[in-house]
Amino acid sequence: MFWHTLSYRAMKKLLTPILFIFISQIAFSQSDLLVLKQRNQIIQTWVPGSFIDFQFSSKQWIQGIIKTVRNDSILMEIIILHQVPTQLGFLKIDTARMGPLKLHVKEIYGMPKRQFSSGIISNGALFQLGSGAYIFLNVFNSLIHKEPVFSAKNSTGLGIAAGIFVLGKILASTHKTYITLGGKYKMETIHI
């Protein structure tokens, strides 16, 4: 009985530090870093615990919190953010957790643009708004003053405004609010 107890105590003393080292390695193990690069310059980085919003290879937008980044793959928890009204009628953000998703970095198709410098001009909204307002006011004033809407004097201004409106529509159709990966943009993992 004495030898059995002694070997148990010795075994316990030996296993306790090994178990402590093993658990601390798991708890403090570092994960890789996810980076978005434009050519060779890093634009944005994500670590475990970061929120990420991207377009999947199926063209579906996915939002979530990164759990781990390892060997060119990401484990994340998908979440959906909704605005819901409160009892007083104000809006608050509600979070729905949808579960885990593991994907390869190459399955990320696009990322939302972060910089919207002069976006109102490049997306054509200003051209559409200005020319639409001019056309509306011109037609409205012509009808109030009982003048012909398409007179020689009005036709030139309405034609130019219509052309600017079409230009705004063309700009709106070519303007993207996201960047497509591939070419000069790429997503990579960096081992820390």
Secondary structure, 3 states (H helix, E strand, C coil): CHHHHHHHHHHHHHHHHHHHHHHHHHHCCCCCEEEEEECCEEEEEECCCCEEEEEECCCCEEEEEEEEEECCEEEEEEEEEEEEECCCCCEEEEEEEEEEEEEEHHHEEEEECCCCCCHHHHCCHHHHHHHHHHHHHHHHHHHHCCCCCCCHHHHHHHHHHHHHHHHHHHHHHHCCCEEECECCEEEEEECC
